[in-house]
């Protein structure tokens, strides 16, 4: 049973993510995933790693798939299509394994199902490097909270090879975690230090992203920190514009005829906050500090329009989902103990509604037509 459940979770996540992987490329959308595909094709043609584009620094979504294709000499599209789901599908698995440190099997499945009901799985799993980073990051979080420091180090290095924004988010979270809850062992500090050095070397010296970061430093030294990102984000630096854009997006894409998704999202956030209050004292110091760090980084991204726009507020929140899901499950169990209601029934209802909203199924059931 202990092996079967993670295998089934991985299989379910892989089916969901593989079905959506590469959809934006097929539809001809000129976005990040298309850029990854073009970089992947060029590396195959030139038989080497090419560093002429920002996403090329994300080896697990571009260069590594090209190596696999050059090895097997077939399935060019299938290899690219599967490259992200192979890693992304690890996220609910490690969420389950982290939850098993505190809960029984059904409650741990609630945490994993909560992650699977998220928009990045049911709504848009064509995430490429973001999904890859979340998968290996979830492994790293499990290893860190469980004291498996060799796995923690290896998976942390894989995060660096996955996605630049996630790499820096995780670096901030690790530093904050160790400050909030100093570790007894020296290994977490050594691994975090090595991780920080490798991050600065890879993204600040060896890849094209160094030009972006030099621009950030230069703008900051000149007293223009608000201009310390790429020009495409310039129109979002103002807090007023950021809020206006968020409201407009919500009205256009979320609040159609119904407000079910908005209400459900607010309910989820309230349950996470309640879980933090009710369940925090039952967590290990390392896990509690890491959850707090992820929530604080999310809050910082909300308060700073430049950071929030550049790395994505919702993405920051989703990055910490393997441990944040503990708060959701913990809230469910505490409320069940107090009220006498069946915890799993309540959790199932909330997760199903949330999943239907994130997948677009709720809009279909309510007769809402997509434009």
BADOGU-357645 format. One record per residue: x, y, z of N, C-alpha, C, O in turn; residue in one letter. Coordinates in steps of 0.05 Angstrom, whole numbers. Example, Ala and Ser with C-alpha at 12.3 -4.5 7.8 and 13.67 -1.06 7.14 Angstrom:
% BADOGU-357645
R      n_X      n_Y      n_Z     ca_X     ca_Y     ca_Z      c_X      c_Y      c_Z      o_X      o_Y      o_Z   rest
R      264     -114      156      246      -90      156      264      -66      156      285      -66      169      a
R      257      -45      142      273      -21      143      258        1      157      268       23      161      s
***
This chain:
% BADOGU-357645
R      n_X      n_Y      n_Z     ca_X     ca_Y     ca_Z      c_X      c_Y      c_Z      o_X      o_Y      o_Z   rest
R       17      -24        0        0        0        0       17       25        0       11       45      -14      x
R       39       25       16       56       48       18       69       55       -9       75       78      -15      x
R       74       35      -26       86       39      -52       64       44      -73       68       60      -91      x
R       42       30      -71       21       31      -91        9       59      -93        4       68     -116      x
R        3       71      -71      -10       98      -72        7      119      -86       -3      132     -103      x
R       33      122      -79       49      141      -94       51      134     -124       51      153     -140      x
R       52      109     -131       52      101     -159       27      109     -173       27      120     -195      x
R        4      105     -160      -22      112     -172      -24      143     -174      -35      153     -194      x
R      -15      157     -154      -15      186     -155        2      196     -178       -6      215     -193      x
R       25      185     -181       43      193     -203       30      187     -230       31      204     -248      x
R       17      164     -233        4      157     -258      -19      176     -264      -21      185     -287      x
R      -35      182     -244      -57      200     -249      -47      228     -257      -58      241     -275      x
R      -27      238     -243      -16      264     -249       -3      264     -277       -5      284     -291      x
R       10      242     -284       23      241     -311        2      242     -333        6      256     -353      x
R      -20      227     -329      -41      227     -350      -53      255     -353      -57      264     -376      x
R      -58      269     -330      -69      296     -332      -50      315     -345      -58      331     -363      x
R      -25      315     -337       -6      334     -348        3      328     -376        7      346     -392      x
R        6      302     -383       15      295     -410       -7      303     -430        0      310     -453      x
R      -32      300     -423      -54      307     -441      -53      336     -449      -61      343     -471      x
R      -44      353     -431      -43      382     -436      -16      392     -445      -14      415     -456      x
R        5      376     -441       32      385     -448       35      391     -477       27      375     -494      x
R       47      414     -483       52      421     -511       28      433     -526       30      438     -550      x
R        6      436     -512      -18      445     -526      -14      473     -538      -24      479     -560      x
R        0      491     -523        4      518     -533       21      518     -558       18      535     -575      x
R       40      498     -560       56      496     -584       39      488     -608       42      499     -630      x
R       23      468     -604        5      458     -625      -14      480     -634      -20      482     -658      x
R      -24      495     -615      -43      517     -622      -30      541     -635      -44      560     -643      x
R       -3      540     -636       11      562     -649       14      587     -631       20      609     -641      x
R       11      583     -605       14      606     -586       44      612     -583       60      595     -576      x
R       51      637     -587       79      645     -586       86      653     -557       87      677     -550      x
R       90      633     -540       95      638     -512      120      623     -503      137      615     -519      x
R      122      620     -476      146      608     -464      150      579     -473      173      570     -479      x
R      128      564     -475      131      535     -482      140      533     -511      156      515     -518      x
R      130      550     -529      140      550     -556      169      557     -558      184      546     -574      x
R      178      576     -541      206      582     -540      223      559     -531      245      555     -542      x
R      213      543     -512      227      519     -503      229      499     -526      250      486     -530      x
R      207      496     -541      207      477     -563      227      485     -585      241      468     -596      x
R      227      510     -592      246      519     -612      275      516     -603      292      508     -619      x
R      280      521     -577      307      517     -567      314      487     -567      337      480     -574      x
R      296      471     -560      299      441     -561      306      432     -589      325      416     -593      x
R      292      442     -609      297      434     -637      325      444     -646      339      429     -660      x
R      331      468     -638      357      479     -647      380      463     -634      401      458     -647      x
R      377      455     -609      398      440     -596      401      412     -609      423      401     -610      x
R      379      401     -619      381      376     -634      396      380     -660      414      364     -667      x
R      389      401     -674      401      406     -701      431      412     -698      447      403     -714      x
R      438      428     -678      466      436     -675      482      417     -657      507      420     -655      x
R      468      397     -646      482      376     -630      498      388     -607      520      378     -601      x
R      487      408     -594      501      421     -572      482      439     -556      459      444     -565      x
R      491      448     -533      475      467     -517      479      495     -529      502      503     -534      x
R      457      509     -534      458      536     -546      448      556     -525      426      553     -514      x
R      463      576     -519      456      596     -499      451      623     -513      468      641     -511      x
R      429      625     -526      422      650     -540      395      660     -532      384      679     -545      x
R      383      649     -512      356      656     -504      353      650     -474      366      632     -464      x
R      337      665     -460      335      663     -431      327      635     -422      339      624     -403      x
R      307      622     -436      298      596     -427      318      574     -431      315      552     -420      x
R      339      579     -447      359      559     -452      375      552     -427      387      530     -426      x
R      374      570     -408      388      564     -382      373      542     -366      384      531     -348      x
R      348      537     -374      332      516     -360      337      489     -374      321      482     -392      x
R      357      476     -366      367      452     -381      347      429     -382      346      415     -402      x
R      331      426     -361      313      403     -360      290      405     -379      277      385     -385      x
R      284      429     -389      263      432     -408      273      436     -437      257      437     -455      x
R      299      439     -441      309      443     -468      332      424     -475      329      407     -492      x
R      354      427     -461      378      412     -468      376      382     -462      383      365     -479      x
R      366      375     -438      364      347     -431      346      331     -449      353      309     -458      x
R      322      342     -456      305      327     -476      319      324     -503      316      304     -516      x
R      335      344     -511      350      341     -536      370      319     -535      375      305     -555      x
R      383      315     -511      402      293     -508      387      266     -510      398      247     -522      x
R      364      265     -498      348      240     -499      341      233     -528      343      210     -536      x
R      333      253     -543      326      248     -571      350      239     -587      348      220     -603      x
R      372      252     -583      396      245     -598      406      217     -590      421      204     -605      x
R      398      208     -567      405      181     -558      388      159     -571      398      139     -580      x
R      361      164     -571      343      144     -582      336      148     -611      327      129     -624      x
R      340      172     -622      336      178     -650      307      175     -660      303      170     -684      x
R      288      177     -643      260      176     -651      242      189     -630      251      193     -607      x
R      218      195     -638      199      207     -620      205      235     -612      204      242     -588      x
R      213      252     -631      221      279     -624      200      295     -609      206      307     -589      x
R      175      294     -619      153      309     -606      145      296     -580      140      309     -560      x
R      144      269     -579      136      255     -555      155      260     -532      147      264     -509      x
R      181      261     -538      201      266     -517      198      294     -506      199      298     -482      x
R      193      313     -523      189      341     -513      163      342     -497      162      354     -476      x
R      142      330     -508      116      331     -494      117      318     -467      103      327     -448      x
R      133      297     -464      135      283     -438      155      294     -419      155      288     -395      x
R      172      312     -429      195      322     -412      185      336     -387      198      333     -366      x
R      164      352     -389      154      366     -365      137      348     -348      142      347     -323      x
R      118      333     -359      101      315     -342      117      295     -325      109      288     -303      x
R      139      285     -336      156      266     -321      164      277     -294      164      263     -274      x
R      170      303     -293      178      316     -268      155      328     -253      153      325     -228      x
R      137      341     -267      114      355     -255       97      335     -239       86      342     -218      x
R       95      310     -249       78      290     -236       88      282     -208       75      268     -193      x
R      113      290     -202      124      284     -175      111      301     -154      112      293     -130      x
R       99      323     -161       90      342     -140       68      330     -122       72      331      -98      x
R       47      318     -132       27      306     -114       38      282      -99       30      276      -76      x
R       58      268     -111       70      245      -97       85      254      -72       81      243      -51      x
R      102      274      -75      117      283      -52      100      299      -32      106      300       -8      x
R       78      311      -42       59      323      -23       47      301       -5       45      305       19      x
R       40      279      -17       30      256       -2       50      246       18       44      241       41      x
R       75      243        9       96      233       27      102      252       50      107      243       72      x
R      101      277       45      105      297       66       82      295       86       86      296      110      x
R       58      293       75       34      292       92       34      266      110       24      267      132      x
R       46      245       99       46      220      114       63      222      140       61      204      157      x
R       79      242      141       94      247      166       76      255      189       84      254      212      x
R       52      265      182       33      275      202        6      262      202       -8      261      223      x
R       -3      252      179      -30      242      176      -31      213      169      -11      200      162      x
R      -55      201      171      -59      174      161      -63      175      131      -61      197      119      x
R      -67      153      118      -68      151       89      -91      168       77      -86      184       59      x
R     -116      166       87     -137      183       75     -132      213       77     -137      227       58      x
R     -122      222      100     -117      251      103      -94      260       85      -94      282       75      x
R      -74      242       82      -52      249       64      -61      250       35      -51      266       19      x
R      -80      233       28      -92      234        1     -107      260       -3     -109      270      -26      x
R     -119      271       18     -133      297       16     -113      318        8     -119      335       -9      x
R      -89      318       20      -68      338       14      -60      335      -15      -57      355      -30      x
R      -56      310      -25      -47      305      -52      -69      313      -72      -64      325      -93      x
R      -94      306      -65     -117      313      -83     -121      343      -84     -129      354     -105      x
R     -115      357      -62     -117      387      -62      -97      398      -82     -104      417      -97      x
R      -73      388      -83      -53      397     -103      -63      391     -131      -60      408     -149      x
R      -73      367     -136      -82      359     -162     -106      376     -172     -110      379     -196      x
R     -122      386     -153     -145      402     -161     -138      431     -169     -155      446     -177      x
R     -112      438     -166     -103      465     -172     -104      471     -202     -104      453     -219      x
R     -105      496     -208     -106      505     -236      -83      495     -253      -87      488     -276      x
R      -59      494     -241      -36      486     -257      -37      457     -265      -21      448     -282      x
R      -54      442     -253      -58      414     -262      -83      411     -279      -82      401     -302      x
R     -106      420     -269     -131      416     -283     -137      438     -304     -151      433     -324      x
R     -126      462     -300     -132      484     -319     -111      488     -340     -118      491     -364      x
R      -86      487     -333      -65      492     -352      -39      478     -342      -23      489     -328      x
R      -37      453     -350      -13      437     -342        9      439     -363       30      426     -361      x
R        6      456     -383       26      460     -403       46      481     -393       48      503     -404      x
R       60      475     -371       76      494     -357      106      493     -364      121      511     -357      x
R      115      471     -376      143      469     -383      161      471     -359      159      455     -340      x
R      180      490     -360      200      492     -339      189      498     -312      200      489     -292      x
R      166      511     -310      153      516     -284      145      490     -271      149      485     -248      x
R      132      472     -287      123      447     -277      147      429     -269      146      416     -249      x
R      168      429     -286      191      414     -279      203      423     -253      210      406     -236      x
R      205      449     -249      217      460     -224      200      452     -200      210      446     -179      x
R      173      453     -203      155      446     -181      159      417     -173      157      410     -150      x
R      163      400     -193      166      372     -187      191      366     -172      190      352     -151      x
R      214      376     -181      239      370     -167      240      386     -140      253      377     -121      x
R      227      409     -140      226      424     -115      211      409      -93      219      410      -70      x
R      189      396     -101      174      381      -81      191      358      -69      188      352      -46      x
R      208      346      -86      226      326      -76      246      338      -56      252      326      -35      x
R      256      361      -63      275      375      -45      262      383      -19      275      380        2      x
R      238      392      -20      223      399        5      220      375       23      224      376       47      x
R      211      353       11      208      328       26      234      319       39      235      312       62      x
R      256      321       24      282      313       34      291      332       56      302      323       76      x
R      287      358       53      295      377       73      280      373       99      292      372      121      x
R      253      370       98      237      367      122      241      340      135      236      337      159      x
R      250      320      119      254      293      130      282      287      138      288      265      148      x
R      301      306      133      328      302      141      344      285      122      365      274      129      x
R      335      282       97      350      266       77      367      286       61      360      294       39      x
R      390      293       72      405      316       62      419      311       35      423      330       20      x
R      426      286       29      438      280        3      418      285      -19      424      297      -39      x
R      394      274      -15      372      278      -35      364      307      -36      358      318      -58      x
R      365      321      -13      359      349      -12      378      365      -30      370      382      -45      x
R      404      358      -28      424      372      -44      421      366      -74      423      385      -90      x
R      417      341      -81      415      334     -109      391      347     -122      393      358     -144      x
R      368      345     -109      344      356     -120      345      387     -121      333      399     -138      x
R      359      399     -102      362      428     -102      378      437     -127      372      457     -140      x
R      399      422     -134      414      428     -158      397      425     -183      399      440     -202      x
R      379      405     -183      361      401     -205      341      425     -208      333      432     -230      x
R      334      437     -185      318      461     -186      332      483     -202      320      497     -218      x
R      358      486     -197      374      506     -211      373      501     -241      372      520     -257      x
R      374      476     -249      373      468     -277      345      469     -289      341      462     -312      x
R      325      476     -273      297      475     -282      286      503     -289      275      506     -311      x
R      289      522     -271      276      548     -275      288      569     -258      292      565     -234      x
R      294      592     -270      308      614     -255      291      626     -233      301      629     -211      x
R      266      633     -238      249      646     -218      245      627     -194      248      635     -171      x
R      239      602     -199      235      582     -178      261      579     -162      260      575     -137      x
R      284      579     -175      309      577     -162      313      598     -141      321      593     -119      x
R      307      623     -148      311      645     -129      290      645     -107      296      652      -84      x
R      266      638     -114      245      635      -94      253      615      -73      251      620      -49      x
R      264      592      -82      272      571      -63      296      580      -47      298      573      -23      x
R      314      595      -59      337      605      -44      328      623      -21      338      621        2      x
R      310      641      -27      299      659       -6      285      642       16      289      648       39      x
R      269      623        7      254      606       26      273      591       45      269      589       69      x
R      294      579       33      313      564       49      327      581       70      330      574       93      x
R      336      605       61      349      623       79      331      632      102      339      633      125      x
R      306      638       95      287      647      115      280      624      134      277      628      158      x
R      278      599      123      272      576      139      293      571      160      287      566      183      x
R      318      573      152      341      568      171      343      591      191      352      586      213      x
R      334      614      184      334      636      203      312      633      224      315      639      247      x
R      288      624      214      265      621      231      268      597      250      258      598      273      x
R      281      576      240      284      552      256      312      541      251      316      524      234      x
R      332      551      266      360      541      262      362      511      265      351      499      284      x
R      375      499      245      377      469      245      399      460      265      419      474      269      x
R      395      437      276      415      425      294      439      415      279      462      417      289      x
R      435      405      255      456      394      239      469      415      221      456      436      215      x
R      493      411      213      507      430      196      500      426      166      504      444      150      x
R      490      402      159      486      395      131      467      415      117      473      422       94      x
R      444      423      129      426      441      115      440      468      107      434      479       86      x
R      457      478      125      471      502      119      492      499       96      495      516       79      x
R      505      476       96      525      470       75      511      468       48      519      480       29      x
R      489      453       48      474      449       22      463      476       13      465      482      -11      x
R      451      491       31      440      517       23      461      536       13      457      551       -6      x
R      485      535       26      507      552       16      516      544      -11      520      562      -28      x
R      519      518      -16      528      509      -42      506      516      -63      513      524      -85      x
R      481      512      -55      459      519      -73      460      548      -81      455      555     -104      x
R      465      566      -62      466      594      -68      489      601      -86      486      617     -104      x
R      512      589      -81      536      595      -98      531      585     -127      537      599     -146      x
R      520      561     -129      514      550     -156      493      566     -171      495      570     -195      x
R      474      577     -156      454      594     -168      466      619     -180      461      626     -203      x
R      483      632     -164      496      657     -174      515      651     -197      517      667     -215      x
R      529      628     -196      547      622     -218      532      615     -244      539      625     -265      x
R      511      599     -241      497      591     -265      481      614     -278      483      618     -303      x
R      467      629     -262      450      650     -273      464      677     -274      455      696     -287      x
R      486      680     -259      500      705     -259      526      706     -275      537      728     -280      x
R      536      682     -283      562      681     -297      561      665     -322      568      674     -344      x
R      550      640     -320      553      622     -342      531      623     -363      534      611     -385      x
R      509      636     -358      487      636     -377      479      665     -385      489      684     -374      x
R      462      667     -405      455      692     -416      439      710     -396      438      734     -399      x
R      428      697     -376      413      712     -356      430      732     -341      419      750     -328      x
R      456      729     -343      474      748     -329      469      777     -339      472      796     -324      x
R      461      780     -365      456      806     -375      432      819     -362      432      843     -356      x
R      412      803     -356      388      813     -342      395      822     -314      387      843     -305      x
R      411      805     -300      417      812     -272      437      835     -270      436      850     -251      x
R      455      837     -289      472      861     -289      456      886     -293      462      907     -281      x
R      434      884     -309      417      907     -312      402      914     -287      398      937     -281      x
R      394      894     -272      381      898     -246      399      912     -227      392      932     -214      x
R      424      903     -224      444      915     -206      450      943     -215      451      961     -198      x
R      453      948     -240      460      974     -250      437      994     -245      442     1017     -236      x
R      412      985     -249      389     1003     -244      387     1009     -214      380     1031     -207      x
R      392      989     -198      390      993     -169      411     1013     -159      405     1030     -143      x
R      436     1010     -169      458     1028     -161      452     1057     -170      461     1076     -158      x
R      437     1060     -192      430     1086     -202      405     1098     -188      395     1119     -196      x
R      395     1083     -168      372     1093     -154      346     1089     -168      326     1103     -163      x
R      345     1069     -187      320     1063     -201      313     1034     -198      311     1019     -218      x
R      309     1025     -173      303      997     -169      277      988     -182      274      964     -189      x
R      258     1007     -187      233      999     -200      237      991     -228      220      979     -240      x
R      260      998     -240      266      991     -268      284      966     -269      295      960     -290      x
R      287      953     -246      305      931     -244      295      904     -254      300      884     -242      x
R      279      904     -276      271      879     -289      271      885     -319      278      906     -328      x
R      263      865     -334      262      868     -363      241      889     -371      222      894     -356      x
R      244      902     -394      227      924     -402      198      916     -405      180      932     -402      x
R      193      890     -412      166      881     -417      149      883     -392      124      883     -394      x
R      161      886     -368      146      888     -344      142      917     -335      131      922     -314      x
R      153      936     -350      153      964     -342      126      975     -336      123      991     -317      x
R      105      967     -351       79      979     -347       65      969     -321       44      978     -314      x
R       78      949     -308       65      937     -284       78      946     -258       69      937     -237      x
R       98      964     -259      112      971     -234       94      985     -214       97      982     -190      x
R       75     1001     -224       58     1016     -207       39      997     -192       27      979     -204      x
R       36     1001     -165       18      985     -149      -11      988     -159      -26      969     -160      x
R      -18     1013     -167      -45     1018     -177      -50     1002     -202      -72      990     -205      x
R      -31     1002     -220      -35      987     -245      -36      957     -240      -51      943     -253      x
R      -20      948     -221      -20      920     -214      -47      911     -204      -58      891     -212      x
R      -58      927     -186      -84      921     -174     -106      922     -196     -124      905     -197      x
R     -105      943     -212     -125      946     -234     -123      923     -253     -144      912     -262      x
R      -99      914     -260      -96      892     -278     -107      866     -266     -120      850     -279      x
R     -102      862     -240     -112      838     -226     -142      838     -226     -155      817     -231      x
R     -155      861     -220     -184      862     -219     -195      858     -247     -215      843     -250      x
R     -183      870     -267     -193      866     -295     -191      837     -303     -209      826     -316      x
R     -169      824     -296     -165      796     -303     -186      779     -289     -197      761     -302      x
R     -191      784     -264     -211      769     -249     -238      772     -262     -253      752     -265      x
R     -245      796     -268     -271      801     -281     -274      787     -308     -296      777     -315      x
R     -252      787     -323     -253      776     -350     -252      746     -350     -266      733     -366      x
R     -235      734     -334     -230      706     -336     -241      689     -313     -243      664     -316      x
R     -248      701     -291     -258      686     -268     -287      691     -263     -303      672     -261      x
R     -295      716     -259     -323      722     -253     -338      726     -279     -339      747     -291      x
R     -350      704     -288     -367      706     -312     -396      709     -302     -402      728     -289      x
R     -413      689     -308     -440      691     -298     -441      683     -268     -458      693     -254      x
R     -424      666     -260     -423      657     -232     -399      668     -218     -380      678     -231      x
R     -399      666     -192     -375      675     -176     -366      651     -159     -354      655     -138      x
R     -371      627     -170     -364      603     -155     -334      601     -150     -326      594     -128      x
R     -318      606     -171     -289      603     -168     -278      623     -148     -261      616     -132      x
R     -288      647     -149     -279      668     -131     -286      660     -102     -269      661      -84      x
R     -310      651      -98     -319      644      -71     -303      619      -62     -294      618      -38      x
R     -299      600      -80     -284      576      -72     -255      583      -66     -243      572      -47      x
R     -243      600      -81     -215      608      -76     -212      622      -49     -194      616      -34      x
R     -231      640      -43     -231      653      -17     -234      633        6     -220      634       26      x
R     -252      613        2     -256      592       22     -230      576       26     -223      570       49      x
R     -216      569        4     -191      555        6     -171      571       22     -157      560       40      x
R     -168      596       16     -149      613       30     -155      615       60     -138      616       77      x
R     -181      617       66     -190      618       94     -183      592      108     -174      592      131      x
R     -187      570       94     -181      544      106     -150      541      111     -142      529      130      x
R     -134      551       92     -105      550       96      -97      567      120      -80      559      136      x
R     -109      591      122     -103      608      145     -112      595      171      -97      596      191      x
R     -135      583      171     -145      569      194     -127      545      201     -121      540      224      x
R     -118      531      180      -99      509      185      -73      518      197      -62      504      213      x
R      -64      541      188      -39      552      200      -43      558      229      -24      553      245      x
R      -66      568      237      -71      574      265      -75      549      282      -65      547      304      x
R      -90      530      270      -98      507      286      -78      484      286      -76      469      305      x
R      -63      482      264      -46      458      260      -16      464      263        0      446      264      x
R       -9      490      264       19      497      264       35      484      286       58      475      282      x
R       24      482      310       39      472      333       45      442      331       62      431      345      x
R       32      428      313       36      400      309       59      394      289       67      371      286      x
R       69      414      276       89      410      255      117      410      267      121      421      289      x
R      135      397      253      163      398      262      173      426      257      163      441      241      x
R      194      435      272      205      462      269      213      468      240      208      490      230      x
R      225      449      226      234      454      199      210      457      180      210      476      163      x
R      190      440      183      166      442      166      151      468      171      142      482      153      x
R      147      474      197      133      499      204      147      524      194      134      542      184      x
R      173      524      196      189      547      186      187      549      156      186      571      145      x
R      188      526      142      186      527      113      159      537      103      157      553       85      x
R      138      528      116      111      537      109      109      567      113       99      582       96      x
R      118      577      136      118      605      142      134      621      121      125      643      113      x
R      157      610      113      173      624       94      159      626       67      160      647       54      x
R      147      604       58      132      605       32      110      626       33      105      641       14      x
R       95      626       56       73      646       58       84      674       59       71      692       48      x
R      107      678       73      118      705       74      128      715       46      124      738       39      x
R      141      697       31      150      704        4      126      710      -13      128      728      -30      x
R      104      695      -10       80      701      -25       70      729      -18       62      745      -36      x
R       70      736        8       61      762       17       79      784        5       69      805       -2      x
R      105      779        5      123      799       -7      117      804      -36      118      826      -46      x
R      111      782      -51      106      785      -79       80      801      -84       76      814     -104      x
R       61      799      -65       37      815      -67       42      844      -61       31      861      -75      x
R       59      850      -41       65      877      -33       83      892      -53       83      916      -55      x
R       99      876      -68      117      888      -88      107      883     -116      111      860     -126      x
R       96      902     -129       85      898     -156      106      888     -176      101      871     -193      x
R      131      898     -174      152      890     -192      158      860     -189      160      846     -209      x
R      161      851     -164      167      823     -159      143      806     -166      146      785     -179      x
R      119      815     -158       95      800     -163       90      795     -193       82      774     -201      x
R       96      816     -209       92      813     -238      113      796     -250      108      779     -268      x
R      138      799     -241      160      785     -254      160      755     -249      165      740     -267      x
R      153      747     -224      154      719     -218      127      706     -215      124      682     -215      x
R      106      722     -214       79      711     -213       70      705     -184       80      687     -172      x
R       51      721     -174       43      717     -146       31      689     -142       38      675     -123      x
R       14      681     -160        1      654     -157       22      632     -160       20      611     -147      x
R       43      636     -176       63      616     -179       80      613     -153       87      591     -146      x
R       85      635     -139       99      634     -114       83      617      -94       94      600      -80      x
R       58      622      -93       40      607      -75       40      577      -83       41      560      -65      x
R       38      572     -108       37      544     -117       63      529     -113       63      505     -108      x
R       85      544     -114      111      531     -109      113      518      -82      125      497      -79      x
R      100      530      -62      101      519      -35       78      500      -29       75      492       -6      x
R       63      492      -49       40      475      -45       45      449      -31       28      440      -15      x
R       68      435      -36       73      410      -22       71      412        9       64      392       22      x
R       79      435       20       76      438       49       52      454       57       40      450       78      x
R       43      473       40       19      488       46       -5      470       46      -24      475       61      x
R       -5      449       31      -27      430       30      -32      417       58      -54      408       64      x
R      -11      416       74      -13      406      101      -33      422      117      -48      412      133      x
R      -33      449      112      -51      466      127      -80      461      120      -98      461      137      x
R      -85      456       94     -112      449       85     -122      424       98     -144      423      109      x
R     -106      402       97     -113      377      109     -116      380      139     -135      368      151      x
R      -98      394      152      -99      398      180     -124      413      189     -137      406      209      x
R     -132      433      173     -157      448      179     -181      430      177     -199      430      195      x
R     -182      413      157     -204      394      153     -207      376      177     -229      372      188      x
R     -184      365      186     -185      346      209     -193      360      235     -208      349      251      x
R     -182      384      239     -189      398      264     -219      406      265     -232      402      285      x
R     -229      415      242     -257      422      241     -275      397      244     -296      399      257      x
R     -266      375      233     -281      350      236     -282      342      266     -303      333      275      x
R     -260      344      280     -260      337      308     -278      355      325     -291      346      344      x
R     -280      380      317     -296      399      332     -326      396      326     -343      397      344      x
R     -333      392      301     -361      392      292     -374      365      291     -398      362      292      x
R     -357      344      288     -368      317      285     -375      310      256     -384      288      251      x
R     -371      329      238     -376      323      209     -354      305      198     -332      305      209      x
R     -360      290      178     -341      272      166     -320      289      151     -327      304      133      x
R     -295      287      159     -274      304      147     -271      298      118     -267      317      102      x
R     -271      273      110     -265      266       83     -288      274       64     -284      281       41      x
R     -312      274       74     -335      283       58     -333      313       52     -338      321       30      x
R     -327      328       73     -324      357       70     -301      364       51     -304      381       33      x
R     -278      350       55     -255      355       38     -261      348        9     -253      362       -9      x
R     -274      325        5     -281      316      -22     -299      336      -36     -294      342      -60      x
R     -318      347      -22     -337      367      -34     -322      392      -42     -325      402      -64      x
R     -305      402      -24     -289      426      -30     -270      422      -53     -269      439      -71      x
R     -256      399      -53     -236      393      -74     -250      390     -101     -240      399     -122      x
R     -272      376     -101     -287      371     -127     -297      398     -139     -293      403     -163      x
R     -308      415     -122     -318      441     -132     -294      458     -141     -296      471     -162      x
R     -273      458     -125     -249      473     -133     -237      463     -159     -229      479     -176      x
R     -236      436     -162     -225      425     -187     -243      431     -211     -232      437     -232      x
R     -269      430     -207     -287      437     -229     -284      466     -237     -285      472     -261      x
R     -280      483     -218     -276      512     -224     -250      516     -239     -249      531     -259      x
R     -228      503     -230     -202      507     -243     -200      494     -270     -185      503     -287      x
R     -216      473     -275     -215      460     -301     -234      472     -321     -233      465     -345      x
R     -252      490     -312     -272      501     -330     -297      485     -330     -317      493     -343      x
R     -298      463     -316     -322      446     -316     -345      459     -302     -368      454     -311      x
R     -341      475     -282     -363      489     -268     -377      508     -287     -401      510     -287      x
R     -361      523     -303     -373      542     -321     -391      527     -341     -412      536     -349      x
R     -381      503     -350     -397      487     -369     -423      478     -356     -444      479     -369      x
R     -422      469     -331     -445      459     -318     -466      481     -313     -490      476     -313      x
R     -456      505     -310     -474      528     -305     -483      541     -331     -496      562     -331      x
R     -475      529     -354     -483      539     -379     -469      564     -389     -479      579     -405      x
R     -444      569     -379     -429      592     -387     -412      585     -411     -398      565     -411      x
R     -414      601     -431     -400      596     -456     -374      612     -456     -373      635     -450      x
R     -352      598     -463     -326      611     -465     -325      628     -490     -335      620     -511      x
R     -312      651     -488     -311      669     -511     -287      662     -528     -282      676     -549      x
***
